[in-house]
Amino acid sequence: MAVIRDRIPHFSTSVPVVVIGAGAAGALAALAARDVGGKVLVLDRDASPTGATAYSSGMIPAAGTRAQQSREIDDSPEHFAQDIQAKSNGRSAKHLVEAYTRSAAETIDWLERTCGVSFELVEGTPPGHSVARMHALADRGGTSLLSALYRTLAARGVRMQPGACVTDLFVDGEQRVRGVRYRRGEQEIVDVGCSVLVLATNGFAGNADLVAKYLPDVRALPFAGHAGSQGDALGWADDMGAATEDMDGFQAHSSVVMPQRLQLPWALMTEGAIQVNRLGERFGNEHEGYSESALFVLAQPEGIAFNIYDERIHEVGLAMPNYPEAVTRGLIKRGATLRDLAESLGIDRSGLEQTVALVNALAFEDDMDDFGRPFHASQMLLGPYYGVQVTSALLGTEGGLAIDAGGRVLRPDGTALPNLVAAGGAARGLSGDAGGGYLEGNGLLAAVVGGYLAGRTAAELAY
Ligand SMILES: Cc1cc2nc3c(=O)[nH]c(=O)nc-3n(C[C@H](O)[C@H](O)[C@H](O)COP(=O)(O)OP(=O)(O)OC[C@H]3O[C@@H](n4cnc5c(N)ncnc54)[C@H](O)[C@@H]3O)c2cc1C
């Protein structure tokens, strides 16, 4: 990966807007740029692009949408912004939080019109959000979101080039990107010129060296993201003198079944589930976010934990992303008694029995435990019991290129590079500079809304 300055070729093909990366950020940027008029080319290194987007739940948080209004949910961009900042202790980039929360409802409406899809408001209030504001397509999941985007890109004449790994950028003396070089297969090298380049290559969570450099505390976490998250945008932008921000931020998850990389809904914890270690002991407040809890799970014997709950919570899980798949794959264990469940999961029986007795006693009293988690009588754990072995994993990074509210990449002095735009995981996110700052939905909010805004900026610069 390099920036080539001295040998800018004569490009036989030039496209006004080139987008690198066909995840949510790249697809949205391409669609939004195309909406304004000119030609767009999307390059992705994978033969069948999915990005991390396909691994996500496909739920986009937005405030003030029609779906919320029809359910008489009182919400606003300001309210939404407050929730994001509360999670990061006020350390999220203010200009991005404001821009994305303000534009989220508009982006959902625009997606519905442009892609001919319909977003539903997902039941329930995710931890850290003050109202229900997750929006998803009927069949849920990041894959269906991407499929809708790809269908529309094709229908709108946007050329998508899969299997095209961008290796180099051609940059002139004024720091203007003049084109890119990509590799197809083992042999073929292709150069294409552009007026504006959009970097939508996600972050660096899949690059062990960069994780060790920027996030040494989490380098022991298994990686459960997309292999393309190699931090390519960082390398190019660094060569061009761009600034980076929030490099200590990350998105981890404390309830991932490995090696299947199946992320189980953390919302089951707010329903009353608990997490124990092999000794049957709880080790934290499960109502804190799944990202910051990851380091607690990592600190347990063998770096594993077990989610323990009952039939009521199991039923709730069946309506949530990934959980039915875990059931079908036989990952969820059931026990008529705690003894049976402990045996099938390999947990210390008496430890588990004591822990459940304690949380039920707290629930009976509507009391709080020493970790600060409140328990409620309606959430007592009653047999039959369910459980699953999980671990924590690194899903993505939240630091990246410094950008303005429209996605233009900035230098350390705050001025914008002439024609470089970034969105999604390639850019700094909304979670501040620590793992605990990640509020559920921040990843897709930055990719979807950030992508939309970046596409419009790219169009303004290019056409
Ligand atoms: C398991 C998992 C679950 C998640 N769940 C959620 C969730 O429920 N809610 C949420 O908000 N977020 C979630 N996230 C985070 C969310 O998926 C990401 O923040 C978001 O999808 C990032 O979108 P993106 O377009 O920036 O990156 P991606 O979707 O990863 O797309 C980047 C693309 O760039 C391509 N690329 C990279 N380098 C090059 C190159 N040099 N040349 C060409 N192409 C390149 C890659 O192949 C890839 O297709 C989850 C992430 C994971 C891993």
The ligand as an SDF file (V2000), in Angstrom:
LIG
                    3D

 53 58  0  0  0  0  0  0  0  0999 V2000
  -19.5930   -9.4050   14.0290 C   0  0  0  0  0  0  0  0  0  0  0  0
  -19.9320   -7.9380   13.9320 C   0  0  0  0  0  0  0  0  0  0  0  0
  -21.1670   -7.4920   14.3660 C   0  0  0  0  0  0  0  0  0  0  0  0
  -21.4840   -6.1390   14.3170 C   0  0  0  0  0  0  0  0  0  0  0  0
  -22.7190   -5.7430   14.7370 N   0  0  0  0  0  0  0  0  0  0  0  0
  -23.0550   -4.4410   14.6460 C   0  0  0  0  0  0  0  0  0  0  0  0
  -24.3580   -4.0210   15.0050 C   0  0  0  0  0  0  0  0  0  0  0  0
  -25.2000   -4.8270   15.3740 O   0  0  0  0  0  0  0  0  0  0  0  0
  -24.6430   -2.6920   14.9200 N   0  0  0  0  0  0  0  0  0  0  0  0
  -23.7320   -1.7810   14.4700 C   0  0  0  0  0  0  0  0  0  0  0  0
  -24.0320   -0.5990   14.3890 O   0  0  0  0  0  0  0  0  0  0  0  0
  -22.5050   -2.1640   14.0820 N   0  0  0  0  0  0  0  0  0  0  0  0
  -22.1550   -3.4630   14.1570 C   0  0  0  0  0  0  0  0  0  0  0  0
  -20.9150   -3.8590   13.7650 N   0  0  0  0  0  0  0  0  0  0  0  0
  -20.0180   -2.8350   13.1870 C   0  0  0  0  0  0  0  0  0  0  0  0
  -20.4590   -2.5180   11.7720 C   0  0  0  0  0  0  0  0  0  0  0  0
  -20.6820   -3.7200   11.0760 O   0  0  0  0  0  0  0  0  0  0  0  0
  -19.3730   -1.6980   11.0870 C   0  0  0  0  0  0  0  0  0  0  0  0
  -19.1010   -0.5580   11.8800 O   0  0  0  0  0  0  0  0  0  0  0  0
  -19.8130   -1.2150    9.7070 C   0  0  0  0  0  0  0  0  0  0  0  0
  -20.4100   -2.2670    8.9830 O   0  0  0  0  0  0  0  0  0  0  0  0
  -18.6140   -0.6790    8.9640 C   0  0  0  0  0  0  0  0  0  0  0  0
  -18.9920   -0.4270    7.6390 O   0  0  0  0  0  0  0  0  0  0  0  0
  -17.8820   -0.0210    6.5880 P   0  0  0  0  0  0  0  0  0  0  0  0
  -18.5890    0.1480    5.2940 O   0  0  0  0  0  0  0  0  0  0  0  0
  -17.0750    1.0840    7.1240 O   0  0  0  0  0  0  0  0  0  0  0  0
  -16.9100   -1.2850    6.5290 O   0  0  0  0  0  0  0  0  0  0  0  0
  -17.1160   -2.7310    5.8800 P   0  0  0  0  0  0  0  0  0  0  0  0
  -18.5330   -3.1360    5.8790 O   0  0  0  0  0  0  0  0  0  0  0  0
  -16.1500   -3.6290    6.5470 O   0  0  0  0  0  0  0  0  0  0  0  0
  -16.6740   -2.5200    4.3770 O   0  0  0  0  0  0  0  0  0  0  0  0
  -15.3310   -2.2080    4.0520 C   0  0  0  0  0  0  0  0  0  0  0  0
  -15.0070   -2.8330    2.7180 C   0  0  0  0  0  0  0  0  0  0  0  0
  -13.7560   -2.3400    2.2680 O   0  0  0  0  0  0  0  0  0  0  0  0
  -13.0990   -3.3590    1.5420 C   0  0  0  0  0  0  0  0  0  0  0  0
  -11.6780   -3.0310    1.4770 N   0  0  0  0  0  0  0  0  0  0  0  0
  -10.8040   -2.8650    2.5030 C   0  0  0  0  0  0  0  0  0  0  0  0
   -9.5720   -2.5570    2.0270 N   0  0  0  0  0  0  0  0  0  0  0  0
   -9.6710   -2.5240    0.6670 C   0  0  0  0  0  0  0  0  0  0  0  0
   -8.7520   -2.2720   -0.3810 C   0  0  0  0  0  0  0  0  0  0  0  0
   -7.4620   -1.9670   -0.1540 N   0  0  0  0  0  0  0  0  0  0  0  0
   -9.1950   -2.3340   -1.6580 N   0  0  0  0  0  0  0  0  0  0  0  0
  -10.4830   -2.6380   -1.9290 C   0  0  0  0  0  0  0  0  0  0  0  0
  -11.3950   -2.8980   -0.9720 N   0  0  0  0  0  0  0  0  0  0  0  0
  -11.0050   -2.8340    0.3150 C   0  0  0  0  0  0  0  0  0  0  0  0
  -13.4070   -4.6100    2.3460 C   0  0  0  0  0  0  0  0  0  0  0  0
  -13.2810   -5.7680    1.5410 O   0  0  0  0  0  0  0  0  0  0  0  0
  -14.8520   -4.3550    2.7870 C   0  0  0  0  0  0  0  0  0  0  0  0
  -15.7860   -4.9670    1.9160 O   0  0  0  0  0  0  0  0  0  0  0  0
  -20.5550   -5.2060   13.8020 C   0  0  0  0  0  0  0  0  0  0  0  0
  -19.3200   -5.6530   13.3430 C   0  0  0  0  0  0  0  0  0  0  0  0
  -19.0080   -7.0010   13.4040 C   0  0  0  0  0  0  0  0  0  0  0  0
  -17.6800   -7.4440   12.9080 C   0  0  0  0  0  0  0  0  0  0  0  0
  1  2  1  0
  2  3  1  0
  2 52  2  0
  3  4  2  0
  4  5  1  0
  4 50  1  0
  5  6  2  0
  6  7  1  0
  6 13  1  0
  7  8  2  0
  7  9  1  0
  9 10  1  0
 10 11  2  0
 10 12  1  0
 12 13  2  0
 13 14  1  0
 14 15  1  0
 14 50  1  0
 15 16  1  0
 16 17  1  0
 16 18  1  0
 18 19  1  0
 18 20  1  0
 20 21  1  0
 20 22  1  0
 22 23  1  0
 23 24  1  0
 24 25  2  0
 24 26  1  0
 24 27  1  0
 27 28  1  0
 28 29  2  0
 28 30  1  0
 28 31  1  0
 31 32  1  0
 32 33  1  0
 33 34  1  0
 33 48  1  0
 34 35  1  0
 35 36  1  0
 35 46  1  0
 36 37  1  0
 36 45  1  0
 37 38  2  0
 38 39  1  0
 39 40  1  0
 39 45  2  0
 40 41  1  0
 40 42  2  0
 42 43  1  0
 43 44  2  0
 44 45  1  0
 46 47  1  0
 46 48  1  0
 48 49  1  0
 50 51  2  0
 51 52  1  0
 52 53  1  0
M  END
$$$$
